[in-house]
C-alpha cells in the first residue's frame, strides 16, 4: 500500500496546503484586451432551485454578477457555460436529474443576465465544458491568452475546464494564463462529499498543474 505514512504526517501535508491557501491574495488584470471571463454554471439549477441548488453557490452569485459588470466596463468579454442536459443524459447515473435543456434550471440567473445582456451562452451535457466544440472553437479563435474562470463547482466543472484549457493550449504550444479566483467559485453539498476539503484540494491540484489560484480579481 502506497499510503503507508502515519496520520500525523498526512495532517502536516494538509497544514502546508492550508498555509498556501491562506496566503493567496487578489490579482489585477494587466491586459484586458487579452482577457476572457468564463462563467461556469451560474444557472438557476445550481443557484436557486432544483436537486443540485445550494446556498454555497448562491452566495457567489451577486459577486460574479459584479465582476461581469466590471468586465463589461473594461471591454472584457464574458462567456458562459451552462448545463443543458438531455433527458437521457448518462450524467444522471452519477448525479440527480438537473438542468434539463429548455427548462428554467438551465438558464442563467437573472443577476448574471442583467450584468451583461451580451453574454454568449454555451450549453454543455457533461462536467467539462471545453469538450463542447462550439465553446472550444470560440476560445481558440478569440486570439486571447488569459482566461478568468468563475462559478461552480470548484472541484468538478471549474477544475476540469481549467485543466483542459491549460493542457490543450500547452499541447498547441500556445502560452496561456488560466486564473481561478477562489472567492468567486464554490462547490455544493452532496452525499458522501466533504465540500470544504474537496474545494481546497481541487484548488491545490489546479495550482500544481499551472493554474493561477488567487483570492479575487481587481478591475
VEXDREN-2710 file (C-alpha; in Angstrom, 1 decimal):
% VEXDREN-2710
k/r/px/py/pz
1/UNK/0.0/0.0/0.0
2/UNK/1.4/3.4/-1.0
3/UNK/-0.4/5.3/1.6
4/UNK/1.6/3.9/4.5
5/UNK/2.6/7.1/6.2
6/UNK/1.3/7.8/9.7
7/UNK/-1.7/10.1/10.0
8/UNK/0.2/13.0/11.7
9/UNK/2.4/13.2/8.6
10/UNK/-0.6/13.4/6.3
11/UNK/-2.1/16.1/8.6
12/UNK/1.2/18.0/8.2
13/UNK/0.8/17.9/4.4
14/UNK/-2.7/19.3/4.8
15/UNK/-1.4/22.0/7.1
16/UNK/1.0/23.1/4.3
17/UNK/-1.8/23.2/1.8
18/UNK/-3.9/25.3/4.1
19/UNK/-1.0/27.6/4.7
20/UNK/-0.6/28.1/1.0
21/UNK/-4.3/28.7/0.7
22/UNK/-4.4/31.3/3.5
23/UNK/-1.6/33.4/1.9
24/UNK/-3.4/33.8/-1.5
25/UNK/-4.1/37.4/-2.5
26/UNK/-6.0/39.5/-5.0
27/UNK/-4.7/40.0/-8.5
28/UNK/-5.2/42.8/-11.0
29/UNK/-5.9/42.2/-14.7
30/UNK/-2.9/43.7/-16.5
31/UNK/-4.2/43.4/-20.1
32/UNK/-8.0/43.5/-20.5
33/UNK/-7.6/43.3/-24.3
34/UNK/-6.1/39.8/-23.9
35/UNK/-8.6/38.5/-21.4
36/UNK/-11.8/36.5/-21.4
37/UNK/-14.0/35.9/-18.4
38/UNK/-15.7/32.5/-18.3
39/UNK/-18.6/31.9/-16.0
40/UNK/-19.4/28.2/-15.3
41/UNK/-22.9/27.0/-14.4
42/UNK/-24.2/30.1/-12.7
43/UNK/-27.7/29.0/-13.6
44/UNK/-30.9/28.6/-11.7
45/UNK/-30.4/24.8/-11.2
46/UNK/-27.3/25.3/-9.1
47/UNK/-28.2/28.7/-7.5
48/UNK/-31.9/28.9/-6.9
49/UNK/-33.9/25.8/-7.5
50/UNK/-33.6/22.1/-8.3
51/UNK/-31.9/19.0/-6.9
52/UNK/-28.4/20.5/-7.0
53/UNK/-29.1/24.1/-6.0
54/UNK/-27.1/25.1/-2.9
55/UNK/-26.6/28.1/-0.6
56/UNK/-22.8/27.8/-1.2
57/UNK/-23.2/28.6/-5.0
58/UNK/-26.0/31.1/-4.3
59/UNK/-23.5/33.0/-2.1
60/UNK/-21.2/33.9/-5.0
61/UNK/-24.0/34.8/-7.5
62/UNK/-24.0/38.6/-6.8
63/UNK/-20.2/38.9/-6.6
64/UNK/-19.8/37.2/-10.0
65/UNK/-22.5/39.5/-11.5
66/UNK/-20.5/42.4/-10.1
67/UNK/-17.3/41.1/-11.8
68/UNK/-19.3/40.7/-15.1
69/UNK/-20.3/44.3/-14.9
70/UNK/-16.7/45.4/-14.3
71/UNK/-15.6/43.2/-17.2
72/UNK/-18.1/44.9/-19.5
73/UNK/-16.9/48.3/-18.4
74/UNK/-13.3/47.3/-19.2
75/UNK/-14.2/45.7/-22.5
76/UNK/-13.6/42.1/-21.4
77/UNK/-15.9/39.6/-23.0
78/UNK/-17.8/37.2/-20.7
79/UNK/-18.7/33.8/-21.9
80/UNK/-21.0/31.4/-20.0
81/UNK/-21.2/27.6/-19.8
82/UNK/-24.5/26.2/-18.7
83/UNK/-25.6/22.6/-18.1
84/UNK/-28.3/21.8/-20.6
85/UNK/-28.8/18.1/-20.2
86/UNK/-30.9/15.8/-22.4
87/UNK/-33.4/13.6/-20.6
88/UNK/-31.3/10.5/-21.2
89/UNK/-28.0/12.1/-20.1
90/UNK/-25.7/9.5/-18.7
91/UNK/-24.6/12.0/-16.1
92/UNK/-27.8/11.2/-14.3
93/UNK/-26.2/7.8/-13.4
94/UNK/-23.9/9.8/-11.1
95/UNK/-25.9/12.9/-10.1
96/UNK/-29.6/13.6/-9.6
97/UNK/-31.6/14.8/-12.6
98/UNK/-30.9/18.5/-13.0
99/UNK/-30.8/21.4/-15.5
100/UNK/-32.7/19.8/-18.4
101/UNK/-32.3/21.7/-21.7
102/UNK/-35.2/24.1/-22.2
103/UNK/-36.1/24.4/-18.5
104/UNK/-35.7/27.3/-16.2
105/UNK/-33.0/25.4/-14.3
106/UNK/-30.6/25.6/-17.3
107/UNK/-30.9/29.4/-17.7
108/UNK/-28.5/31.9/-16.3
109/UNK/-29.7/33.6/-13.1
110/UNK/-31.4/37.0/-13.5
111/UNK/-28.5/38.7/-11.8
112/UNK/-26.0/37.2/-14.2
113/UNK/-28.2/38.1/-17.2
114/UNK/-28.7/41.7/-16.1
115/UNK/-25.0/42.3/-15.5
116/UNK/-24.3/42.0/-19.3
117/UNK/-27.0/41.2/-21.8
118/UNK/-24.4/40.3/-24.5
119/UNK/-23.1/37.2/-22.7
120/UNK/-22.8/34.2/-25.2
121/UNK/-24.1/31.1/-23.5
122/UNK/-22.8/27.6/-24.5
123/UNK/-24.8/24.6/-23.4
124/UNK/-23.0/21.5/-22.1
125/UNK/-24.0/18.0/-21.5
126/UNK/-21.1/17.0/-19.2
127/UNK/-19.0/18.4/-16.4
128/UNK/-16.3/19.5/-18.8
129/UNK/-17.4/22.5/-20.9
130/UNK/-14.3/22.5/-23.1
131/UNK/-15.5/19.3/-24.8
132/UNK/-18.3/21.3/-26.4
133/UNK/-17.0/22.0/-29.9
134/UNK/-18.5/25.5/-30.3
135/UNK/-17.1/26.7/-27.0
136/UNK/-13.6/25.2/-27.7
137/UNK/-13.6/26.9/-31.1
138/UNK/-14.7/30.3/-29.6
139/UNK/-11.7/30.2/-27.2
140/UNK/-9.2/29.1/-29.8
141/UNK/-10.3/31.6/-32.4
142/UNK/-10.5/34.5/-29.9
143/UNK/-6.8/35.2/-30.0
144/UNK/-6.9/35.7/-26.2
145/UNK/-4.4/34.1/-23.8
146/UNK/-5.7/35.0/-20.4
147/UNK/-8.8/33.2/-19.0
148/UNK/-10.5/34.0/-15.7
149/UNK/-12.8/31.2/-14.5
150/UNK/-15.6/31.8/-12.0
151/UNK/-18.6/29.7/-10.9
152/UNK/-19.3/26.2/-9.8
153/UNK/-18.4/23.6/-8.8
154/UNK/-14.8/24.2/-7.9
155/UNK/-13.9/20.6/-7.7
156/UNK/-15.8/19.5/-10.7
157/UNK/-16.8/21.7/-13.7
158/UNK/-14.4/24.6/-12.9
159/UNK/-11.4/22.3/-12.2
160/UNK/-12.0/20.2/-15.3
161/UNK/-12.4/23.3/-17.5
162/UNK/-9.2/24.9/-16.1
163/UNK/-7.1/21.9/-16.5
164/UNK/-8.3/21.1/-20.0
165/UNK/-7.8/24.7/-21.3
166/UNK/-4.3/24.8/-19.9
167/UNK/-3.4/21.3/-21.3
168/UNK/-4.8/22.0/-24.7
169/UNK/-3.1/25.3/-25.1
170/UNK/0.2/23.7/-23.9
171/UNK/-0.4/20.9/-26.5
172/UNK/-0.6/23.6/-29.2
173/UNK/2.5/25.4/-27.8
174/UNK/0.4/28.5/-27.1
175/UNK/1.3/30.3/-23.9
176/UNK/-1.8/30.9/-21.7
177/UNK/-2.8/32.1/-18.2
178/UNK/-5.8/30.4/-16.6
179/UNK/-6.8/32.2/-13.4
180/UNK/-9.2/31.0/-10.8
181/UNK/-10.3/33.4/-8.0
182/UNK/-11.4/31.2/-5.2
183/UNK/-13.7/33.8/-3.7
184/UNK/-15.7/33.6/-6.9
185/UNK/-16.0/29.8/-7.0
186/UNK/-18.0/27.4/-4.9
187/UNK/-18.9/23.8/-4.6
188/UNK/-22.2/22.2/-3.5
189/UNK/-23.1/19.7/-0.7
190/UNK/-23.7/16.2/-1.9
191/UNK/-24.0/12.9/-0.1
192/UNK/-20.5/11.5/0.7
193/UNK/-19.0/14.8/-0.3
194/UNK/-16.8/16.8/2.0
195/UNK/-17.2/20.2/0.2
196/UNK/-14.6/22.3/2.1
197/UNK/-11.9/19.6/1.8
198/UNK/-12.8/18.9/-1.9
199/UNK/-12.7/22.5/-2.8
200/UNK/-9.3/23.2/-1.2
201/UNK/-7.7/20.1/-2.7
202/UNK/-9.2/21.0/-6.1
203/UNK/-7.6/24.4/-5.9
204/UNK/-4.3/22.9/-4.8
205/UNK/-4.4/20.4/-7.7
206/UNK/-5.1/23.1/-10.2
207/UNK/-2.2/25.1/-8.8
208/UNK/0.2/22.1/-9.2
209/UNK/-0.9/21.9/-12.9
210/UNK/-0.1/25.5/-13.8
211/UNK/-3.4/27.2/-12.9
212/UNK/-3.1/30.6/-11.1
213/UNK/-5.1/30.4/-7.9
214/UNK/-5.8/33.8/-6.4
215/UNK/-8.2/35.3/-3.9
216/UNK/-10.1/37.7/-6.1
217/UNK/-9.9/39.8/-9.3
218/UNK/-9.2/43.5/-9.2
219/UNK/-10.7/45.6/-12.1
END
